[in-house]
Amino acid sequence: MHNLGFTDVVLCWGIDSAAFGKRIDDSRYAMEMAHKAGIGAYILLWHPYANSLERNPKFMQVDSAGRLLPTFDVFNSEWRNTEWKHYVQTVAKSYGNEPSMAGYVFDDSFEVDGTGIVSYGEYERSHFGHELPRKPADPYWKEWRDIRAQWWEDWARDTTHFIREIDPNREHLIYLEDTAGQILNAKLKDTVGVDFTRVSHHFDAVGGYTFSNWDASPGSGLKMAEQAQKVLADLRSLLGPDQLIIYTFWVANNGKSGLGPAQYPTAEQIRLVCHAAIKSGSRYLDMYGFRIGQSGVRLEDFNGKAPGTGSTYPLTGQIPQVFLWDRPEIHDSLGNYLISLNER
């Protein structure tokens, strides 16, 4: 990665983002390898359902149909000040002093299951003061939007505060991201209840990542570049001039490929997107899909696939010749370009 011009790597335990709280020695080893290679390491410590944190029903989200979801109720202050605080501070204590530490990543933070409208648990019933509205036409919907926006901001404030209590180094960025389609969705305040602008101000950096569908058509790269420019313009309009925005985009056709080695994106297609993002004012480019293992797993199979706490852990099967690390035919051209960016 260093030889290709990358300055940092995002480390993740695949289907279990919370494994950073359990497999500490293995994670430190990966960070040591990053340091020896001359790159920094971001830790992806959070995904709302791809994690092995203990699931107490009173701390889980409930959708508007009354179904218990596999995602945690970030509105619940008891959960935030107990299990959540313990977890994020364990991560900060374990890795904050590693020489390669570059930051903490919170991924897909507003993704929920079920009806997509949350949350309707006992905490919300006891703190709202009225019968919980289920749809915009119900009484007190505006108040319901407002209080959920405040609860999301409470989560953001608590989360960053818990980390900074342990790791005050501002060079270690606390980075929040989700898909651009989710963040820029006009209905987000009604469904998940989040006001992204308010939440973002508590984080050092934020991002809305985009999916890519590359092909052989002459305009494929330009189409993805135009997407980058539009997303970054929309985010800047939403967040104001001062918020640090990291632009993340897929470099592997969303992990899909036909038979045989991947042919796209080409180095030139990737360059077009990078150029568009830089032209739009982005200083940080995150290329998602450098290396990914087989990630799909059914809930009932999670324990057998997750890293766990044993002396060894299951190895994730690799998808050959699809992701950037396994496409040497574009490395020279792409590497020359990325290195030139770092020299500017």
DRENGUKE-536422 format. One line per field, with one value per residue (C-alpha): residue number from 1; residue in one letter; z, y, x. Coordinates in Angstrom, 3 decimals, always signed. Layout:
BEGIN
num	(NUM;...)
residu	(A;...)
c3	(Z;...)
c2	(Y;...)
c1	(X;...)
This chain:
BEGIN
num	(1;2;3;4;5;6;7;8;9;10;11;12;13;14;15;16;17;18;19;20;21;22;23;24;25;26;27;28;29;30;31;32;33;34;35;36;37;38;39;40;41;42;43;44;45;46;47;48;49;50;51;52;53;54;55;56;57;58;59;60;61;62;63;64;65;66;67;68;69;70;71;72;73;74;75;76;77;78;79;80;81;82;83;84;85;86;87;88;89;90;91;92;93;94;95;96;97;98;99;100;101;102;103;104;105;106;107;108;109;110;111;112;113;114;115;116;117;118;119;120;121;122;123;124;125;126;127;128;129;130;131;132;133;134;135;136;137;138;139;140;141;142;143;144;145;146;147;148;149;150;151;152;153;154;155;156;157;158;159;160;161;162;163;164;165;166;167;168;169;170;171;172;173;174;175;176;177;178;179;180;181;182;183;184;185;186;187;188;189;190;191;192;193;194;195;196;197;198;199;200;201;202;203;204;205;206;207;208;209;210;211;212;213;214;215;216;217;218;219;220;221;222;223;224;225;226;227;228;229;230;231;232;233;234;235;236;237;238;239;240;241;242;243;244;245;246;247;248;249;250;251;252;253;254;255;256;257;258;259;260;261;262;263;264;265;266;267;268;269;270;271;272;273;274;275;276;277;278;279;280;281;282;283;284;285;286;287;288;289;290;291;292;293;294;295;296;297;298;299;300;301;302;303;304;305;306;307;308;309;310;311;312;313;314;315;316;317;318;319;320;321;322;323;324;325;326;327;328;329;330;331;332;333;334;335;336;337;338;339;340;341;342;343;344)
residu	(M;H;N;L;G;F;T;D;V;V;L;C;W;G;I;D;S;A;A;F;G;K;R;I;D;D;S;R;Y;A;M;E;M;A;H;K;A;G;I;G;A;Y;I;L;L;W;H;P;Y;A;N;S;L;E;R;N;P;K;F;M;Q;V;D;S;A;G;R;L;L;P;T;F;D;V;F;N;S;E;W;R;N;T;E;W;K;H;Y;V;Q;T;V;A;K;S;Y;G;N;E;P;S;M;A;G;Y;V;F;D;D;S;F;E;V;D;G;T;G;I;V;S;Y;G;E;Y;E;R;S;H;F;G;H;E;L;P;R;K;P;A;D;P;Y;W;K;E;W;R;D;I;R;A;Q;W;W;E;D;W;A;R;D;T;T;H;F;I;R;E;I;D;P;N;R;E;H;L;I;Y;L;E;D;T;A;G;Q;I;L;N;A;K;L;K;D;T;V;G;V;D;F;T;R;V;S;H;H;F;D;A;V;G;G;Y;T;F;S;N;W;D;A;S;P;G;S;G;L;K;M;A;E;Q;A;Q;K;V;L;A;D;L;R;S;L;L;G;P;D;Q;L;I;I;Y;T;F;W;V;A;N;N;G;K;S;G;L;G;P;A;Q;Y;P;T;A;E;Q;I;R;L;V;C;H;A;A;I;K;S;G;S;R;Y;L;D;M;Y;G;F;R;I;G;Q;S;G;V;R;L;E;D;F;N;G;K;A;P;G;T;G;S;T;Y;P;L;T;G;Q;I;P;Q;V;F;L;W;D;R;P;E;I;H;D;S;L;G;N;Y;L;I;S;L;N;E;R)
c3	(+0.000;+0.842;-2.517;-4.247;-2.600;+0.176;+3.427;+5.674;+5.913;+7.479;+9.583;+10.170;+11.530;+8.779;+10.110;+13.711;+14.097;+17.888;+17.697;+18.361;+21.955;+22.152;+19.817;+21.076;+20.524;+16.950;+16.223;+17.641;+15.446;+12.364;+13.479;+13.972;+10.430;+9.137;+11.005;+9.595;+6.119;+6.690;+6.795;+9.471;+10.667;+11.212;+13.333;+12.117;+15.538;+14.888;+12.649;+14.120;+13.562;+12.347;+15.845;+18.731;+21.559;+24.130;+23.030;+25.996;+24.624;+26.632;+24.783;+21.254;+18.746;+18.117;+14.808;+14.312;+13.885;+17.324;+16.109;+18.099;+15.805;+15.868;+16.066;+19.317;+20.674;+20.684;+22.218;+25.486;+27.860;+30.208;+27.368;+26.270;+29.765;+30.509;+27.738;+25.004;+27.128;+28.280;+24.717;+23.029;+25.934;+25.838;+22.181;+22.881;+25.781;+23.713;+20.588;+21.242;+21.914;+18.945;+16.670;+13.594;+15.116;+12.686;+13.891;+14.756;+12.141;+12.787;+9.760;+8.419;+11.687;+10.640;+9.111;+10.734;+9.853;+9.975;+8.885;+9.028;+11.585;+15.107;+18.026;+20.044;+23.142;+26.828;+27.012;+24.390;+25.893;+29.293;+28.056;+25.299;+27.414;+24.852;+22.990;+20.430;+16.909;+14.210;+11.053;+10.103;+10.265;+13.928;+16.739;+18.103;+15.033;+14.996;+18.675;+17.930;+15.166;+17.430;+20.406;+18.288;+16.645;+20.137;+21.216;+18.152;+19.027;+22.605;+21.206;+19.049;+21.919;+24.369;+21.886;+20.994;+24.637;+25.811;+23.299;+24.028;+27.754;+26.957;+23.731;+23.616;+20.560;+17.956;+15.195;+15.749;+13.787;+14.940;+11.651;+11.010;+7.718;+6.017;+2.444;+0.647;-0.238;+3.450;+4.674;+1.900;+2.087;+2.675;+4.759;+7.198;+9.921;+9.720;+9.656;+11.660;+13.293;+12.742;+11.797;+10.180;+10.277;+14.057;+14.575;+12.240;+14.209;+17.059;+14.817;+13.411;+9.961;+8.191;+4.869;+2.589;+0.518;-2.960;-4.812;-8.230;-11.316;-13.687;-17.218;-20.647;-21.866;-22.759;-20.216;-17.273;-15.468;-16.130;-14.780;-11.503;-11.399;-11.823;-9.003;-6.761;-7.557;-6.905;-3.603;-2.342;-3.391;-1.632;+1.523;+1.572;+1.179;+4.051;+6.429;+5.799;+4.858;+7.876;+8.325;+7.215;+4.610;+3.616;+0.256;+0.117;-3.082;-4.152;-6.374;-6.985;-8.637;-5.194;-4.811;-7.798;-10.832;-13.699;-14.415;-14.380;-13.199;-12.810;-15.692;-14.049;-12.726;-14.704;-13.243;-15.453;-14.178;-10.589;-11.483;-12.892;-9.612;-7.526;-9.702;-9.417;-5.624;-5.282;-7.594;-5.282;-2.313;-0.751;+0.797;+1.963;-0.515;+0.854;-1.711;-0.396;-1.525;-1.444;+0.108;+1.353;+2.231;+1.792;+3.987;+3.781;+6.825;+8.214;+11.774;+12.898;+11.497;+13.029;+16.043;+13.870;+11.450;+13.856;+15.208;+18.763;+21.628;+21.081;+20.386;+16.667;+14.591;+11.375;+8.234;+5.758;+2.249;-0.374;-3.652;-6.154;-8.643;-7.849;-5.271;-5.757;-3.882;-6.283;-9.539;-10.186;-13.801;-12.722;-9.812;-11.670;-13.339;-10.281;-7.924;-9.980;-9.880;-6.141;-5.242;-7.334;-5.298;-2.045;-3.459;-4.236)
c2	(+0.000;+2.392;+1.712;+2.518;+5.926;+5.235;+7.061;+5.121;+1.903;+1.353;-1.809;-3.800;-7.218;-7.755;-8.960;-8.042;-4.428;-4.903;-7.464;-4.569;-4.808;-8.515;-9.395;-6.672;-8.401;-9.367;-5.853;-4.298;-6.622;-5.333;-1.766;-2.594;-3.970;-0.749;+1.280;-0.813;-0.253;+3.498;+4.061;+5.061;+2.921;+3.881;+1.529;+0.815;+0.125;+0.551;-0.747;-0.686;-4.378;-6.004;-6.372;-8.840;-6.449;-7.953;-7.535;-6.741;-6.292;-3.105;-1.535;-2.483;-0.417;-1.131;-0.135;+1.534;-1.872;-2.940;-5.331;-5.694;-4.907;-6.106;-2.482;-0.672;+2.113;+4.982;+7.192;+5.245;+7.203;+4.217;+2.153;+5.013;+5.559;+1.887;-0.636;+1.886;+3.964;+0.844;-0.404;+2.783;+3.588;+0.051;+0.634;+4.047;+2.647;-0.329;+1.516;+5.253;+5.092;+2.893;+4.716;+4.052;+5.280;+7.645;+7.625;+5.968;+5.193;+4.876;+3.171;+3.088;+4.650;+5.433;+2.071;+0.325;-2.654;-3.277;-0.393;+1.984;+4.218;+4.139;+3.860;+2.716;+1.042;+1.608;+4.361;+6.428;+5.786;+6.957;+10.039;+11.480;+12.529;+11.586;+8.526;+7.823;+8.832;+6.213;+8.318;+12.014;+12.489;+11.420;+13.997;+15.265;+14.210;+17.442;+16.996;+13.393;+14.541;+17.178;+14.933;+12.175;+14.730;+15.787;+12.189;+11.561;+14.645;+13.367;+10.121;+12.042;+14.288;+11.390;+9.194;+11.735;+12.817;+9.225;+8.768;+12.116;+11.363;+8.548;+9.714;+13.531;+13.509;+15.605;+14.136;+10.924;+11.783;+10.623;+9.968;+9.374;+8.006;+6.466;+6.118;+9.408;+8.221;+7.825;+11.059;+13.167;+11.484;+14.187;+11.716;+10.914;+13.190;+11.407;+7.836;+7.449;+10.826;+12.202;+15.744;+14.977;+18.566;+18.712;+15.298;+15.988;+18.974;+16.678;+14.657;+15.646;+14.361;+13.001;+11.368;+10.116;+7.269;+6.316;+3.049;+2.623;+0.681;+0.699;-0.719;-0.386;+2.470;+5.627;+7.712;+5.295;+7.065;+10.495;+9.355;+8.278;+11.535;+13.553;+11.559;+12.467;+16.162;+16.194;+14.335;+16.553;+19.708;+18.513;+17.607;+20.946;+22.768;+20.731;+20.955;+24.414;+25.505;+24.290;+20.606;+18.199;+15.843;+12.557;+11.233;+7.450;+5.591;+1.948;+0.824;-2.677;-2.517;-2.932;-6.226;-7.812;-9.253;-11.567;-14.705;-14.179;-11.266;-7.828;-5.452;-2.344;+0.159;+0.985;+3.198;+6.011;+5.640;+5.843;+8.876;+10.672;+10.267;+11.349;+14.429;+15.341;+14.985;+17.084;+19.716;+19.788;+20.583;+17.144;+16.558;+12.996;+10.202;+6.811;+4.004;+1.361;-2.149;-2.436;-5.861;-7.459;-11.047;-12.816;-10.711;-12.167;-14.157;-15.189;-14.175;-17.792;-18.384;-15.266;-16.903;-19.458;-16.842;-14.010;-13.712;-14.619;-14.779;-18.110;-18.685;-18.710;-17.226;-18.211;-16.988;-15.194;-16.579;-14.264;-13.240;-13.487;-10.788;-8.434;-6.038;-3.536;-5.440;-8.372;-6.386;-5.835;-4.843;-1.362;-0.854;+0.956;+3.496;+4.075;+4.194;+6.831;+9.008;+8.601;+9.264;+12.441;+13.614;+13.250;+15.309;+18.314)
c1	(+0.000;+2.812;+4.461;+1.163;+1.073;-1.420;-0.679;-3.068;-5.058;-8.488;-8.322;-11.491;-12.424;-14.980;-18.309;-17.427;-16.369;-16.293;-13.485;-11.103;-12.299;-11.416;-8.549;-6.259;-2.911;-3.801;-5.031;-1.886;+0.165;-1.682;-1.002;+2.678;+2.803;+1.251;+3.855;+6.703;+5.274;+5.286;+1.526;-0.962;-3.860;-7.481;-9.566;-13.103;-14.594;-18.312;-21.026;-24.548;-25.312;-22.062;-20.658;-20.529;-21.424;-23.796;-27.397;-29.621;-33.178;-33.704;-30.781;-31.856;-33.796;-37.463;-39.057;-42.428;-44.089;-42.854;-40.156;-36.952;-34.009;-30.379;-29.172;-28.401;-30.594;-28.122;-30.856;-30.643;-28.385;-28.003;-26.496;-24.266;-22.890;-22.282;-21.666;-20.951;-18.567;-16.739;-16.301;-15.077;-12.762;-11.342;-10.500;-8.945;-6.871;-5.724;-4.596;-4.378;-0.642;+0.254;+2.739;+0.593;-2.677;-4.413;-8.017;-11.310;-13.973;-17.722;-19.237;-22.831;-23.935;-27.523;-28.404;-31.365;-33.523;-37.258;-39.476;-36.508;-38.263;-36.797;-36.951;-39.957;-38.562;-39.209;-36.598;-38.401;-41.837;-40.697;-38.791;-40.968;-43.946;-46.615;-47.754;-45.039;-46.131;-45.587;-46.006;-45.803;-49.567;-49.717;-49.910;-46.580;-44.592;-42.576;-41.725;-40.763;-38.422;-36.896;-36.219;-34.692;-32.408;-31.325;-30.767;-28.585;-26.569;-26.251;-24.818;-22.339;-21.261;-20.902;-19.039;-16.384;-16.073;-15.530;-12.713;-11.066;-11.086;-8.644;-7.004;-6.766;-4.491;-6.328;-4.182;-6.143;-9.279;-12.703;-14.449;-18.165;-19.452;-22.454;-23.580;-24.114;-27.601;-28.452;-26.893;-28.408;-31.825;-34.448;-36.487;-33.669;-35.054;-38.398;-37.113;-33.924;-34.480;-30.997;-30.054;-26.716;-25.506;-25.892;-24.291;-21.367;-20.108;-19.054;-16.729;-13.351;-14.270;-17.332;-18.024;-20.754;-19.409;-20.528;-20.961;-19.429;-20.465;-17.551;-17.619;-16.000;-18.185;-16.209;-18.092;-17.910;-15.083;-16.546;-19.914;-18.317;-16.336;-19.529;-21.091;-18.165;-18.492;-22.229;-21.986;-19.187;-21.030;-24.189;-22.260;-20.472;-23.791;-25.236;-22.272;-20.852;-17.321;-15.352;-16.271;-13.528;-14.997;-13.340;-14.455;-14.792;-15.573;-15.574;-12.713;-14.063;-17.486;-19.053;-17.219;-18.943;-17.263;-18.064;-16.111;-12.375;-10.237;-11.798;-11.153;-12.626;-12.031;-8.942;-6.228;-7.477;-11.064;-9.831;-7.718;-10.754;-12.640;-9.652;-9.186;-12.867;-12.793;-9.646;-11.098;-14.144;-11.900;-11.397;-7.972;-8.638;-9.429;-10.480;-10.597;-12.936;-12.193;-8.410;-8.874;-12.087;-12.897;-16.211;-18.468;-21.972;-23.092;-26.458;-27.240;-27.420;-23.921;-22.367;-20.717;-18.966;-17.683;-16.790;-13.212;-14.259;-11.780;-10.024;-6.360;-7.145;-9.928;-11.746;-10.020;-12.231;-12.226;-10.762;-12.395;-9.511;-8.502;-11.374;-9.972;-7.186;-4.478;-4.894;-4.842;-1.118;-1.723;-2.871;-0.469;+2.306;+0.054;-2.130;+0.839;+2.636;-0.461;-1.163;+2.450;+2.337;-0.680;+1.221;+4.085;+1.879)
